[in-house]
Amino acid sequence: MKEITKDMVIGELLHMDRGLAGILMEAGMHCLGCPSSQMESIEDAAMVHGFNVDDLLAKLNNYLKSVEK
């Protein structure tokens, strides 16, 4: 199973599964198409956008588990 970690960059996530974009947008990341966001780690994005990185990781990884079945 694929697992998302704090140090992964947003661009990697979007290449893994486009469905992850909705979860990122719900967390407040409305600039996914921005070139700088493509190179930003999830941990950095959490700090900039003011959300809990561990909560976001749980949502992202739960989504991946649900689509792998």
All heavy atoms as TSV, in Angstrom:
chain	resi	resn	atom	element	x	y	z
A	1	MET	N	N	0.829	-1.177	0.000
A	1	MET	CA	C	0.000	0.000	0.000
A	1	MET	C	C	0.884	1.254	0.000
A	1	MET	O	O	1.897	1.317	0.671
A	1	MET	CB	C	-0.892	0.015	1.245
A	1	MET	CG	C	-1.731	1.269	1.315
A	1	MET	SD	S	-2.636	1.449	2.854
A	1	MET	CE	C	-1.510	2.496	3.741
A	2	LYS	N	N	0.476	2.234	-0.763
A	2	LYS	CA	C	1.156	3.521	-0.752
A	2	LYS	C	C	0.841	4.212	0.560
A	2	LYS	O	O	-0.263	4.120	1.070
A	2	LYS	CB	C	0.647	4.404	-1.881
A	2	LYS	CG	C	0.795	3.843	-3.252
A	2	LYS	CD	C	0.143	4.788	-4.236
A	2	LYS	CE	C	-0.402	4.019	-5.401
A	2	LYS	NZ	N	-1.230	4.822	-6.268
A	3	GLU	N	N	1.817	4.927	1.100
A	3	GLU	CA	C	1.574	5.703	2.318
A	3	GLU	C	C	2.149	7.098	2.135
A	3	GLU	O	O	3.265	7.271	1.669
A	3	GLU	CB	C	2.187	5.045	3.545
A	3	GLU	CG	C	1.836	5.792	4.804
A	3	GLU	CD	C	2.295	5.085	6.069
A	3	GLU	OE1	O	2.795	3.951	5.987
A	3	GLU	OE2	O	2.151	5.685	7.129
A	4	ILE	N	N	1.363	8.072	2.521
A	4	ILE	CA	C	1.766	9.462	2.416
A	4	ILE	C	C	2.456	9.868	3.706
A	4	ILE	O	O	1.973	9.557	4.795
A	4	ILE	CB	C	0.538	10.343	2.133
A	4	ILE	CG1	C	-0.080	9.915	0.804
A	4	ILE	CG2	C	0.917	11.818	2.121
A	4	ILE	CD1	C	-1.425	10.538	0.528
A	5	THR	N	N	3.575	10.573	3.572
A	5	THR	CA	C	4.337	11.039	4.730
A	5	THR	C	C	4.471	12.563	4.683
A	5	THR	O	O	4.269	13.181	3.632
A	5	THR	CB	C	5.733	10.402	4.756
A	5	THR	OG1	O	6.433	10.789	3.561
A	5	THR	CG2	C	5.650	8.885	4.859
A	6	LYS	N	N	4.851	13.151	5.814
A	6	LYS	CA	C	4.966	14.609	5.960
A	6	LYS	C	C	5.932	15.243	4.971
A	6	LYS	O	O	5.750	16.384	4.557
A	6	LYS	CB	C	5.468	14.973	7.367
A	6	LYS	CG	C	4.539	14.668	8.469
A	6	LYS	CD	C	5.184	15.038	9.794
A	6	LYS	CE	C	4.367	14.500	10.941
A	6	LYS	NZ	N	4.910	14.901	12.235
A	7	ASP	N	N	6.958	14.513	4.605
A	7	ASP	CA	C	7.992	15.104	3.757
A	7	ASP	C	C	7.694	15.010	2.263
A	7	ASP	O	O	8.425	15.551	1.441
A	7	ASP	CB	C	9.351	14.484	4.061
A	7	ASP	CG	C	9.376	12.986	3.811
A	7	ASP	OD1	O	8.325	12.339	3.948
A	7	ASP	OD2	O	10.453	12.460	3.503
A	8	MET	N	N	6.609	14.365	1.899
A	8	MET	CA	C	6.243	14.266	0.485
A	8	MET	C	C	5.769	15.627	-0.012
A	8	MET	O	O	5.156	16.384	0.725
A	8	MET	CB	C	5.160	13.221	0.282
A	8	MET	CG	C	5.640	11.814	0.571
A	8	MET	SD	S	4.351	10.582	0.383
A	8	MET	CE	C	4.390	10.385	-1.378
A	9	VAL	N	N	6.068	15.926	-1.266
A	9	VAL	CA	C	5.632	17.200	-1.833
A	9	VAL	C	C	4.263	17.040	-2.487
A	9	VAL	O	O	3.875	15.945	-2.900
A	9	VAL	CB	C	6.661	17.779	-2.827
A	9	VAL	CG1	C	7.962	18.122	-2.132
A	9	VAL	CG2	C	6.892	16.848	-3.987
A	10	ILE	N	N	3.552	18.158	-2.553
A	10	ILE	CA	C	2.188	18.161	-3.066
A	10	ILE	C	C	2.128	17.579	-4.482
A	10	ILE	O	O	1.225	16.821	-4.804
A	10	ILE	CB	C	1.611	19.592	-3.046
A	10	ILE	CG1	C	1.680	20.188	-1.630
A	10	ILE	CG2	C	0.199	19.626	-3.598
A	10	ILE	CD1	C	0.985	19.411	-0.556
A	11	GLY	N	N	3.106	17.923	-5.299
A	11	GLY	CA	C	3.140	17.386	-6.659
A	11	GLY	C	C	3.137	15.868	-6.693
A	11	GLY	O	O	2.487	15.255	-7.537
A	12	GLU	N	N	3.859	15.236	-5.764
A	12	GLU	CA	C	3.888	13.770	-5.678
A	12	GLU	C	C	2.493	13.220	-5.408
A	12	GLU	O	O	2.088	12.216	-5.987
A	12	GLU	CB	C	4.789	13.305	-4.531
A	12	GLU	CG	C	6.261	13.382	-4.767
A	12	GLU	CD	C	7.020	12.881	-3.557
A	12	GLU	OE1	O	7.233	11.659	-3.449
A	12	GLU	OE2	O	7.389	13.735	-2.715
A	13	LEU	N	N	1.787	13.876	-4.495
A	13	LEU	CA	C	0.447	13.403	-4.125
A	13	LEU	C	C	-0.493	13.442	-5.313
A	13	LEU	O	O	-1.258	12.502	-5.542
A	13	LEU	CB	C	-0.147	14.265	-3.009
A	13	LEU	CG	C	0.586	14.305	-1.692
A	13	LEU	CD1	C	-0.210	15.105	-0.681
A	13	LEU	CD2	C	0.842	12.919	-1.169
A	14	LEU	N	N	-0.450	14.545	-6.050
A	14	LEU	CA	C	-1.356	14.689	-7.184
A	14	LEU	C	C	-1.051	13.677	-8.277
A	14	LEU	O	O	-1.955	13.271	-9.004
A	14	LEU	CB	C	-1.297	16.118	-7.714
A	14	LEU	CG	C	-1.734	17.179	-6.698
A	14	LEU	CD1	C	-1.568	18.569	-7.278
A	14	LEU	CD2	C	-3.161	16.944	-6.228
A	15	HIS	N	N	0.200	13.237	-8.372
A	15	HIS	CA	C	0.547	12.188	-9.337
A	15	HIS	C	C	0.122	10.812	-8.837
A	15	HIS	O	O	-0.144	9.922	-9.639
A	15	HIS	CB	C	2.045	12.195	-9.642
A	15	HIS	CG	C	2.455	13.343	-10.496
A	15	HIS	ND1	N	2.124	13.457	-11.821
A	15	HIS	CD2	C	3.164	14.464	-10.197
A	15	HIS	CE1	C	2.600	14.575	-12.308
A	15	HIS	NE2	N	3.241	15.211	-11.334
A	16	MET	N	N	0.052	10.635	-7.524
A	16	MET	CA	C	-0.376	9.351	-6.952
A	16	MET	C	C	-1.846	9.093	-7.257
A	16	MET	O	O	-2.214	8.008	-7.693
A	16	MET	CB	C	-0.200	9.342	-5.426
A	16	MET	CG	C	1.211	9.231	-4.956
A	16	MET	SD	S	1.289	9.410	-3.157
A	16	MET	CE	C	1.008	7.722	-2.660
A	17	ASP	N	N	-2.671	10.105	-6.989
A	17	ASP	CA	C	-4.123	9.949	-7.161
A	17	ASP	C	C	-4.747	11.338	-7.158
A	17	ASP	O	O	-4.632	12.078	-6.177
A	17	ASP	CB	C	-4.694	9.120	-6.004
A	17	ASP	CG	C	-6.141	8.748	-6.208
A	17	ASP	OD1	O	-6.964	9.647	-6.449
A	17	ASP	OD2	O	-6.462	7.557	-6.111
A	18	ARG	N	N	-5.413	11.690	-8.225
A	18	ARG	CA	C	-6.035	13.011	-8.347
A	18	ARG	C	C	-7.141	13.223	-7.314
A	18	ARG	O	O	-7.496	14.356	-7.004
A	18	ARG	CB	C	-6.598	13.226	-9.746
A	18	ARG	CG	C	-5.531	13.449	-10.783
A	18	ARG	CD	C	-5.030	14.837	-10.676
A	18	ARG	NE	N	-4.120	15.148	-11.770
A	18	ARG	CZ	C	-3.389	16.222	-11.794
A	18	ARG	NH1	N	-3.449	17.077	-10.814
A	18	ARG	NH2	N	-2.575	16.448	-12.790
A	19	GLY	N	N	-7.683	12.160	-6.769
A	19	GLY	CA	C	-8.710	12.264	-5.743
A	19	GLY	C	C	-8.214	12.917	-4.466
A	19	GLY	O	O	-9.005	13.437	-3.670
A	20	LEU	N	N	-6.909	12.926	-4.270
A	20	LEU	CA	C	-6.337	13.559	-3.081
A	20	LEU	C	C	-6.485	15.075	-3.127
A	20	LEU	O	O	-6.467	15.729	-2.081
A	20	LEU	CB	C	-4.857	13.181	-2.951
A	20	LEU	CG	C	-4.575	11.693	-2.712
A	20	LEU	CD1	C	-3.092	11.397	-2.874
A	20	LEU	CD2	C	-5.061	11.275	-1.344
A	21	ALA	N	N	-6.653	15.633	-4.309
A	21	ALA	CA	C	-6.784	17.090	-4.451
A	21	ALA	C	C	-7.969	17.618	-3.656
A	21	ALA	O	O	-7.878	18.669	-3.020
A	21	ALA	CB	C	-6.913	17.468	-5.920
A	22	GLY	N	N	-9.082	16.916	-3.666
A	22	GLY	CA	C	-10.261	17.354	-2.922
A	22	GLY	C	C	-9.999	17.441	-1.431
A	22	GLY	O	O	-10.461	18.382	-0.763
A	23	ILE	N	N	-9.259	16.498	-0.905
A	23	ILE	CA	C	-8.931	16.499	0.528
A	23	ILE	C	C	-8.018	17.673	0.855
A	23	ILE	O	O	-8.205	18.357	1.860
A	23	ILE	CB	C	-8.290	15.155	0.941
A	23	ILE	CG1	C	-9.269	14.013	0.702
A	23	ILE	CG2	C	-7.825	15.201	2.398
A	23	ILE	CD1	C	-8.663	12.639	0.787
A	24	LEU	N	N	-7.054	17.931	-0.015
A	24	LEU	CA	C	-6.150	19.061	0.195
A	24	LEU	C	C	-6.913	20.383	0.132
A	24	LEU	O	O	-6.681	21.279	0.942
A	24	LEU	CB	C	-5.029	19.045	-0.847
A	24	LEU	CG	C	-4.066	17.861	-0.745
A	24	LEU	CD1	C	-3.165	17.810	-1.972
A	24	LEU	CD2	C	-3.241	17.937	0.520
A	25	MET	N	N	-7.855	20.482	-0.792
A	25	MET	CA	C	-8.638	21.714	-0.902
A	25	MET	C	C	-9.533	21.910	0.312
A	25	MET	O	O	-9.684	23.030	0.796
A	25	MET	CB	C	-9.424	21.718	-2.202
A	25	MET	CG	C	-8.478	21.839	-3.391
A	25	MET	SD	S	-9.259	22.174	-4.947
A	25	MET	CE	C	-9.869	23.817	-4.691
A	26	GLU	N	N	-10.110	20.833	0.825
A	26	GLU	CA	C	-10.918	20.924	2.047
A	26	GLU	C	C	-10.082	21.424	3.220
A	26	GLU	O	O	-10.599	22.098	4.110
A	26	GLU	CB	C	-11.507	19.559	2.412
A	26	GLU	CG	C	-12.674	19.146	1.567
A	26	GLU	CD	C	-13.160	17.752	1.933
A	26	GLU	OE1	O	-12.766	17.200	2.986
A	26	GLU	OE2	O	-13.953	17.197	1.147
A	27	ALA	N	N	-8.803	21.120	3.218
A	27	ALA	CA	C	-7.912	21.538	4.300
A	27	ALA	C	C	-7.503	23.006	4.158
A	27	ALA	O	O	-6.878	23.554	5.054
A	27	ALA	CB	C	-6.669	20.651	4.328
A	28	GLY	N	N	-7.842	23.627	3.029
A	28	GLY	CA	C	-7.522	25.031	2.841
A	28	GLY	C	C	-6.477	25.317	1.787
A	28	GLY	O	O	-6.083	26.456	1.591
A	29	MET	N	N	-6.041	24.288	1.089
A	29	MET	CA	C	-5.049	24.468	0.031
A	29	MET	C	C	-5.771	24.680	-1.295
A	29	MET	O	O	-6.003	23.743	-2.041
A	29	MET	CB	C	-4.139	23.253	-0.051
A	29	MET	CG	C	-3.247	23.112	1.133
A	29	MET	SD	S	-1.969	21.906	0.818
A	29	MET	CE	C	-1.151	22.648	-0.582
A	30	HIS	N	N	-6.102	25.922	-1.579
A	30	HIS	CA	C	-6.852	26.237	-2.787
A	30	HIS	C	C	-5.943	26.612	-3.950
A	30	HIS	O	O	-6.425	27.004	-5.000
A	30	HIS	CB	C	-7.839	27.371	-2.501
A	30	HIS	CG	C	-8.806	27.009	-1.424
A	30	HIS	ND1	N	-9.899	26.199	-1.651
A	30	HIS	CD2	C	-8.825	27.291	-0.102
A	30	HIS	CE1	C	-10.547	26.023	-0.521
A	30	HIS	NE2	N	-9.912	26.673	0.439
A	31	CYS	N	N	-4.662	26.487	-3.773
A	31	CYS	CA	C	-3.703	26.896	-4.812
A	31	CYS	C	C	-2.909	25.692	-5.326
A	31	CYS	O	O	-1.709	25.783	-5.548
A	31	CYS	CB	C	-2.762	27.961	-4.264
A	31	CYS	SG	S	-1.898	27.437	-2.766
A	32	LEU	N	N	-3.567	24.578	-5.534
A	32	LEU	CA	C	-2.855	23.362	-5.947
A	32	LEU	C	C	-2.200	23.483	-7.317
A	32	LEU	O	O	-1.229	22.799	-7.594
A	32	LEU	CB	C	-3.809	22.165	-5.941
A	32	LEU	CG	C	-4.332	21.747	-4.574
A	32	LEU	CD1	C	-5.305	20.596	-4.722
A	32	LEU	CD2	C	-3.209	21.390	-3.645
A	33	GLY	N	N	-2.707	24.350	-8.151
A	33	GLY	CA	C	-2.125	24.533	-9.471
A	33	GLY	C	C	-0.936	25.478	-9.482
A	33	GLY	O	O	-0.242	25.594	-10.485
A	34	CYS	N	N	-0.696	26.142	-8.383
A	34	CYS	CA	C	0.405	27.093	-8.272
A	34	CYS	C	C	1.735	26.333	-8.354
A	34	CYS	O	O	1.907	25.309	-7.694
A	34	CYS	CB	C	0.295	27.829	-6.944
A	34	CYS	SG	S	1.706	28.847	-6.540
A	35	PRO	N	N	2.667	26.818	-9.162
A	35	PRO	CA	C	3.949	26.112	-9.278
A	35	PRO	C	C	4.668	25.888	-7.946
A	35	PRO	O	O	5.263	24.842	-7.737
A	35	PRO	CB	C	4.778	27.016	-10.191
A	35	PRO	CG	C	3.768	27.777	-10.978
A	35	PRO	CD	C	2.594	27.965	-10.054
A	36	SER	N	N	4.597	26.859	-7.043
A	36	SER	CA	C	5.311	26.679	-5.774
A	36	SER	C	C	4.667	25.606	-4.907
A	36	SER	O	O	5.352	24.921	-4.154
A	36	SER	CB	C	5.428	27.994	-5.010
A	36	SER	OG	O	4.151	28.483	-4.676
A	37	SER	N	N	3.365	25.430	-5.021
A	37	SER	CA	C	2.713	24.395	-4.207
A	37	SER	C	C	3.134	22.998	-4.645
A	37	SER	O	O	3.125	22.071	-3.847
A	37	SER	CB	C	1.189	24.514	-4.272
A	37	SER	OG	O	0.689	24.049	-5.508
A	38	GLN	N	N	3.501	22.856	-5.895
A	38	GLN	CA	C	3.919	21.557	-6.417
A	38	GLN	C	C	5.223	21.080	-5.772
A	38	GLN	O	O	5.503	19.899	-5.756
A	38	GLN	CB	C	4.097	21.628	-7.937
A	38	GLN	CG	C	2.841	21.977	-8.674
A	38	GLN	CD	C	1.774	20.921	-8.534
A	38	GLN	OE1	O	2.009	19.751	-8.827
A	38	GLN	NE2	N	0.603	21.306	-8.093
A	39	MET	N	N	6.010	22.017	-5.237
A	39	MET	CA	C	7.295	21.678	-4.640
A	39	MET	C	C	7.283	21.813	-3.116
A	39	MET	O	O	8.313	21.677	-2.477
A	39	MET	CB	C	8.392	22.576	-5.214
A	39	MET	CG	C	8.545	22.451	-6.726
A	39	MET	SD	S	8.852	20.763	-7.289
A	39	MET	CE	C	10.453	20.464	-6.582
A	40	GLU	N	N	6.118	22.073	-2.545
A	40	GLU	CA	C	5.992	22.283	-1.101
A	40	GLU	C	C	5.661	20.957	-0.419
A	40	GLU	O	O	4.830	20.204	-0.907
A	40	GLU	CB	C	4.864	23.293	-0.872
A	40	GLU	CG	C	4.660	23.733	0.536
A	40	GLU	CD	C	3.614	24.836	0.618
A	40	GLU	OE1	O	2.528	24.687	0.040
A	40	GLU	OE2	O	3.903	25.837	1.274
A	41	SER	N	N	6.315	20.681	0.693
A	41	SER	CA	C	6.008	19.443	1.415
A	41	SER	C	C	4.674	19.595	2.134
A	41	SER	O	O	4.208	20.719	2.384
A	41	SER	CB	C	7.100	19.117	2.431
A	41	SER	OG	O	7.020	19.997	3.545
A	42	ILE	N	N	4.077	18.484	2.480
A	42	ILE	CA	C	2.810	18.518	3.219
A	42	ILE	C	C	3.014	19.203	4.560
A	42	ILE	O	O	2.179	20.000	4.992
A	42	ILE	CB	C	2.267	17.095	3.416
A	42	ILE	CG1	C	1.965	16.469	2.062
A	42	ILE	CG2	C	1.022	17.108	4.298
A	42	ILE	CD1	C	1.649	15.024	2.121
A	43	GLU	N	N	4.140	18.943	5.193
A	43	GLU	CA	C	4.416	19.564	6.487
A	43	GLU	C	C	4.545	21.085	6.353
A	43	GLU	O	O	3.997	21.831	7.163
A	43	GLU	CB	C	5.689	18.980	7.087
A	43	GLU	CG	C	5.960	19.435	8.497
A	43	GLU	CD	C	7.066	18.633	9.150
A	43	GLU	OE1	O	8.038	18.248	8.461
A	43	GLU	OE2	O	6.946	18.379	10.351
A	44	ASP	N	N	5.237	21.545	5.312
A	44	ASP	CA	C	5.363	22.985	5.081
A	44	ASP	C	C	4.007	23.605	4.772
A	44	ASP	O	O	3.686	24.689	5.252
A	44	ASP	CB	C	6.334	23.277	3.933
A	44	ASP	CG	C	7.774	22.978	4.289
A	44	ASP	OD1	O	8.090	22.896	5.499
A	44	ASP	OD2	O	8.580	22.825	3.354
A	45	ALA	N	N	3.205	22.927	3.968
A	45	ALA	CA	C	1.881	23.433	3.622
A	45	ALA	C	C	1.007	23.553	4.870
A	45	ALA	O	O	0.260	24.523	5.025
A	45	ALA	CB	C	1.217	22.514	2.602
A	46	ALA	N	N	1.114	22.585	5.757
A	46	ALA	CA	C	0.336	22.627	6.997
A	46	ALA	C	C	0.724	23.838	7.827
A	46	ALA	O	O	-0.139	24.534	8.377
A	46	ALA	CB	C	0.551	21.343	7.803
A	47	MET	N	N	1.998	24.120	7.892
A	47	MET	CA	C	2.465	25.268	8.661
A	47	MET	C	C	1.968	26.579	8.032
A	47	MET	O	O	1.449	27.446	8.723
A	47	MET	CB	C	3.993	25.267	8.724
A	47	MET	CG	C	4.576	26.371	9.567
A	47	MET	SD	S	6.376	26.284	9.694
A	47	MET	CE	C	6.865	26.428	7.981
A	48	VAL	N	N	2.079	26.694	6.724
A	48	VAL	CA	C	1.679	27.914	6.028
A	48	VAL	C	C	0.165	28.138	6.103
A	48	VAL	O	O	-0.289	29.252	6.299
A	48	VAL	CB	C	2.143	27.867	4.547
A	48	VAL	CG1	C	1.525	28.982	3.735
A	48	VAL	CG2	C	3.658	27.919	4.480
A	49	HIS	N	N	-0.583	27.055	5.951
A	49	HIS	CA	C	-2.043	27.175	5.887
A	49	HIS	C	C	-2.731	26.972	7.232
A	49	HIS	O	O	-3.950	27.075	7.328
A	49	HIS	CB	C	-2.610	26.204	4.852
A	49	HIS	CG	C	-2.188	26.549	3.451
A	49	HIS	ND1	N	-2.765	27.559	2.737
A	49	HIS	CD2	C	-1.221	26.022	2.662
A	49	HIS	CE1	C	-2.183	27.642	1.551
A	49	HIS	NE2	N	-1.236	26.717	1.482
A	50	GLY	N	N	-1.970	26.658	8.262
A	50	GLY	CA	C	-2.514	26.576	9.611
A	50	GLY	C	C	-3.401	25.379	9.902
A	50	GLY	O	O	-4.384	25.491	10.621
A	51	PHE	N	N	-3.050	24.212	9.364
A	51	PHE	CA	C	-3.804	23.014	9.713
A	51	PHE	C	C	-2.886	21.971	10.327
A	51	PHE	O	O	-1.671	22.043	10.185
A	51	PHE	CB	C	-4.611	22.452	8.538
A	51	PHE	CG	C	-3.827	22.215	7.276
A	51	PHE	CD1	C	-3.059	21.082	7.119
A	51	PHE	CD2	C	-3.882	23.122	6.233
A	51	PHE	CE1	C	-2.347	20.861	5.954
A	51	PHE	CE2	C	-3.174	22.908	5.058
A	51	PHE	CZ	C	-2.406	21.777	4.917
A	52	ASN	N	N	-3.482	21.015	11.002
A	52	ASN	CA	C	-2.732	19.967	11.682
A	52	ASN	C	C	-2.282	18.922	10.667
A	52	ASN	O	O	-3.112	18.265	10.042
A	52	ASN	CB	C	-3.605	19.339	12.767
A	52	ASN	CG	C	-2.865	18.281	13.552
A	52	ASN	OD1	O	-2.440	17.267	13.012
A	52	ASN	ND2	N	-2.706	18.531	14.839
A	53	VAL	N	N	-0.985	18.768	10.506
A	53	VAL	CA	C	-0.447	17.867	9.496
A	53	VAL	C	C	-0.819	16.411	9.781
A	53	VAL	O	O	-1.099	15.647	8.861
A	53	VAL	CB	C	1.083	18.046	9.331
A	53	VAL	CG1	C	1.833	17.565	10.546
A	53	VAL	CG2	C	1.572	17.357	8.077
A	54	ASP	N	N	-0.867	16.019	11.049
A	54	ASP	CA	C	-1.192	14.626	11.368
A	54	ASP	C	C	-2.644	14.295	11.020
A	54	ASP	O	O	-2.936	13.208	10.520
A	54	ASP	CB	C	-0.907	14.338	12.844
A	54	ASP	CG	C	0.589	14.420	13.144
A	54	ASP	OD1	O	1.396	13.942	12.321
A	54	ASP	OD2	O	0.945	14.962	14.199
A	55	ASP	N	N	-3.545	15.251	11.252
A	55	ASP	CA	C	-4.949	15.042	10.871
A	55	ASP	C	C	-5.079	14.910	9.356
A	55	ASP	O	O	-5.804	14.056	8.856
A	55	ASP	CB	C	-5.827	16.202	11.359
A	55	ASP	CG	C	-5.978	16.241	12.867
A	55	ASP	OD1	O	-5.672	15.220	13.537
A	55	ASP	OD2	O	-6.404	17.298	13.377
A	56	LEU	N	N	-4.365	15.770	8.636
A	56	LEU	CA	C	-4.420	15.718	7.172
A	56	LEU	C	C	-3.835	14.411	6.654
A	56	LEU	O	O	-4.416	13.782	5.763
A	56	LEU	CB	C	-3.684	16.903	6.566
A	56	LEU	CG	C	-3.683	16.942	5.037
A	56	LEU	CD1	C	-5.094	17.015	4.478
A	56	LEU	CD2	C	-2.842	18.107	4.547
A	57	LEU	N	N	-2.719	13.977	7.209
A	57	LEU	CA	C	-2.115	12.702	6.784
A	57	LEU	C	C	-3.077	11.539	6.992
A	57	LEU	O	O	-3.181	10.652	6.143
A	57	LEU	CB	C	-0.812	12.448	7.538
A	57	LEU	CG	C	0.389	13.258	7.103
A	57	LEU	CD1	C	1.568	13.008	8.038
A	57	LEU	CD2	C	0.779	12.953	5.672
A	58	ALA	N	N	-3.780	11.551	8.109
A	58	ALA	CA	C	-4.746	10.485	8.381
A	58	ALA	C	C	-5.842	10.473	7.315
A	58	ALA	O	O	-6.197	9.408	6.787
A	58	ALA	CB	C	-5.354	10.665	9.771
A	59	LYS	N	N	-6.357	11.640	6.952
A	59	LYS	CA	C	-7.405	11.719	5.926
A	59	LYS	C	C	-6.885	11.253	4.571
A	59	LYS	O	O	-7.559	10.501	3.861
A	59	LYS	CB	C	-7.940	13.146	5.808
A	59	LYS	CG	C	-8.783	13.574	6.973
A	59	LYS	CD	C	-9.237	15.011	6.804
A	59	LYS	CE	C	-9.987	15.466	8.044
A	59	LYS	NZ	N	-10.392	16.880	7.934
A	60	LEU	N	N	-5.691	11.706	4.214
A	60	LEU	CA	C	-5.118	11.326	2.920
A	60	LEU	C	C	-4.860	9.826	2.849
A	60	LEU	O	O	-5.204	9.170	1.851
A	60	LEU	CB	C	-3.816	12.095	2.682
A	60	LEU	CG	C	-3.953	13.612	2.505
A	60	LEU	CD1	C	-2.575	14.276	2.573
A	60	LEU	CD2	C	-4.650	13.952	1.198
A	61	ASN	N	N	-4.271	9.257	3.899
A	61	ASN	CA	C	-3.978	7.823	3.895
A	61	ASN	C	C	-5.243	6.978	3.982
A	61	ASN	O	O	-5.310	5.911	3.361
A	61	ASN	CB	C	-2.985	7.485	5.010
A	61	ASN	CG	C	-1.576	7.888	4.628
A	61	ASN	OD1	O	-1.100	7.559	3.552
A	61	ASN	ND2	N	-0.912	8.616	5.494
A	62	ASN	N	N	-6.261	7.455	4.705
A	62	ASN	CA	C	-7.539	6.739	4.741
A	62	ASN	C	C	-8.182	6.720	3.352
A	62	ASN	O	O	-8.759	5.710	2.940
A	62	ASN	CB	C	-8.492	7.360	5.775
A	62	ASN	CG	C	-8.100	6.999	7.178
A	62	ASN	OD1	O	-7.422	6.002	7.430
A	62	ASN	ND2	N	-8.515	7.825	8.118
A	63	TYR	N	N	-8.076	7.826	2.643
A	63	TYR	CA	C	-8.605	7.870	1.269
A	63	TYR	C	C	-7.893	6.825	0.415
A	63	TYR	O	O	-8.544	6.063	-0.320
A	63	TYR	CB	C	-8.435	9.267	0.661
A	63	TYR	CG	C	-8.686	9.272	-0.803
A	63	TYR	CD1	C	-9.983	9.296	-1.300
A	63	TYR	CD2	C	-7.632	9.211	-1.717
A	63	TYR	CE1	C	-10.223	9.264	-2.673
A	63	TYR	CE2	C	-7.859	9.172	-3.081
A	63	TYR	CZ	C	-9.167	9.200	-3.558
A	63	TYR	OH	O	-9.396	9.139	-4.912
A	64	LEU	N	N	-6.556	6.791	0.474
A	64	LEU	CA	C	-5.812	5.816	-0.345
A	64	LEU	C	C	-6.213	4.383	-0.012
A	64	LEU	O	O	-6.351	3.555	-0.906
A	64	LEU	CB	C	-4.305	5.994	-0.158
A	64	LEU	CG	C	-3.676	7.202	-0.834
A	64	LEU	CD1	C	-2.173	7.229	-0.564
A	64	LEU	CD2	C	-3.935	7.209	-2.331
A	65	LYS	N	N	-6.402	4.094	1.274
A	65	LYS	CA	C	-6.841	2.743	1.666
A	65	LYS	C	C	-8.195	2.419	1.054
A	65	LYS	O	O	-8.433	1.298	0.605
A	65	LYS	CB	C	-6.933	2.639	3.187
A	65	LYS	CG	C	-5.599	2.565	3.885
A	65	LYS	CD	C	-5.801	2.494	5.383
A	65	LYS	CE	C	-4.503	2.697	6.102
A	65	LYS	NZ	N	-4.682	2.793	7.570
A	66	SER	N	N	-9.081	3.395	1.030
A	66	SER	CA	C	-10.439	3.152	0.527
A	66	SER	C	C	-10.474	2.898	-0.971
A	66	SER	O	O	-11.312	2.143	-1.457
A	66	SER	CB	C	-11.372	4.303	0.894
A	66	SER	OG	O	-11.110	5.447	0.088
A	67	VAL	N	N	-9.575	3.515	-1.720
A	67	VAL	CA	C	-9.585	3.325	-3.176
A	67	VAL	C	C	-8.760	2.125	-3.628
A	67	VAL	O	O	-8.888	1.694	-4.773
A	67	VAL	CB	C	-9.142	4.596	-3.947
A	67	VAL	CG1	C	-10.113	5.730	-3.707
A	67	VAL	CG2	C	-7.730	4.988	-3.623
A	68	GLU	N	N	-7.936	1.577	-2.753
A	68	GLU	CA	C	-7.126	0.415	-3.126
A	68	GLU	C	C	-7.892	-0.893	-3.020
A	68	GLU	O	O	-7.436	-1.901	-3.489
A	68	GLU	CB	C	-5.867	0.359	-2.254
A	68	GLU	CG	C	-4.838	1.379	-2.672
A	68	GLU	CD	C	-3.535	1.231	-1.924
A	68	GLU	OE1	O	-3.493	0.499	-0.910
A	68	GLU	OE2	O	-2.551	1.830	-2.345
A	69	LYS	N	N	-9.026	-0.864	-2.402
A	69	LYS	CA	C	-9.791	-2.107	-2.204
A	69	LYS	C	C	-10.444	-2.577	-3.463
A	69	LYS	O	O	-10.711	-1.967	-4.384
A	69	LYS	CB	C	-10.849	-1.903	-1.121
A	69	LYS	CG	C	-10.217	-1.697	0.224
A	69	LYS	CD	C	-11.262	-1.502	1.275
A	69	LYS	CE	C	-10.583	-1.312	2.621
A	69	LYS	NZ	N	-11.480	-1.114	3.683
